[in-house]
Amino acid sequence: MPKVLIACGEPSGDLYAGALTREIRALDPTARVFGLGGERLRESGAELVADYRGLTVTGLSEALAVVPRSYATYRRLVARARADRPDVFVAVDFPEINFRVAAAMRRLGVPVVYYIGPQVWAWRRRRLRTMRRLVDLALVIFPFEAALYREAQIPVRFVGHPLLELTAATEARAPLLRSLGLAPEAPTVALLPGSRPNELRAILPDVAAAAEIVRERVPHAQFVVARAPHLGDDLLAPLGPLVAAGAAAVVEGRTDDVLAAADVVVTASGTATVQTAIHRRPMVIVYRLSALTYRVVRAFSHVRNAGMVNLIAGEQVVPELLQDALTPPAVAGEVLRFLGDPLLAAQTRTALGDVRDKLGAVGASRRTAEHVLAIAG
């Protein structure tokens, strides 16, 4: 009966950890999985030792505020591992806690698998040294990552991207939009403003203002907001006038349906850009950090683009509006370009199809489960 300790720290990691747990239990029904995660991990049959919610933020000053809770979570995980020794520890991204837990597991003699490693290709490449010391096997989801790990002498396998198997719409555009009180034939813009409260506070007011500009130019345009779970209603207040006017609707937990129904997407930088690319929807990537955090990130960045889609493509195939470039007129201008130029939209969809092809074959979660169980013995 293999015992697997797993830890993730944000909605996308929770999604991947849940899918991985289902595959582990399908391959070996006797397996026990426990650790740090959220509802997706719990629903997969794992035992939650701790819940990640409240631990995930962006920015240096914001991270300081969650240090006490992060340390308490780390101690809880390690105490459980000492009392109920796992056969393998699977870290899912989230290096802020997972590096510390991995170090503790090494001291306990527990093998460490790192699934979806930190973005060392973007910045803080010295983390590879830490991973070489702590990790028995790295399982990466982007094709360009494997070479970096091999160069750092870290055992690595490219397993493909789990979103390929997890991204699928369950309802067609017309019935979805009708159910929301919107018109299936009208130009539809999806808004994905992020999953963390501080992201929405930084991004959504300008995105909502951009939507108003789009409505001035295209009066019948409408908007569907993909709301991440567990976000307070106050965070969505900037959208109030659009919702009241019947020009926008908010949907929770159905991001794939929202993307499949959209003509254009405005999305926060991150995993959602890959999800949008799999649906081959033209997108505008937006993001804003605190001024201090942005200066630090730019100083240590190894890449020109921030959007994962552009990084995978090796060129900028969709626009990025970051920091001071994130203004309502700029966002609206990019949305209107896609809405008004069918050829541009078609070319972008073709480029995003190429991005999707680079993500590997469907079945990343099953391949990862096979590696995990092999190491667990």
Sequence and secondary structure as in RCSB ss.txt:
>XXXX:A:sequence
MPKVLIACGEPSGDLYAGALTREIRALDPTARVFGLGGERLRESGAELVADYRGLTVTGLSEALAVVPRSYATYR
RLVARARADRPDVFVAVDFPEINFRVAAAMRRLGVPVVYYIGPQVWAWRRRRLRTMRRLVDLALVIFPFEAALYR
EAQIPVRFVGHPLLELTAATEARAPLLRSLGLAPEAPTVALLPGSRPNELRAILPDVAAAAEIVRERVPHAQFVV
ARAPHLGDDLLAPLGPLVAAGAAAVVEGRTDDVLAAADVVVTASGTATVQTAIHRRPMVIVYRLSALTYRVVRAF
SHVRNAGMVNLIAGEQVVPELLQDALTPPAVAGEVLRFLGDPLLAAQTRTALGDVRDKLGAVGASRRTAEHVLAI
AG
>XXXX:A:secstr
  EEEEE  SHHHHHHHHHHHHHHHHH TT EEEEEE HHHHHTT EEEEE TTS   SHHHHHHTHHHHHHHHH
HHHHHHHHS  SEEEEES HHHHHHHHHHHHHHT  EEEES   TTTB TTHHHHHHHH SEEEESSTTHHHHHH
HTT  EEE   THHHH   SS HHHHHHHTT  TTS EEEEE  SSHHHHHHHHHHHHHHHHHHHHHSTT EEEE
EE TT  GGGGGGGHHHHHTTSEEEEES HHHHHHH SEEEEESSHHHHHHHHTT  EEEEE   HHHHHHHHHH
B  S   HHHHHHTS  S EEEGGG  HHHHHHHHHHHHH HHHHHHHHHHHHHHHHTT  S HHHHHHHHHHHH
H 
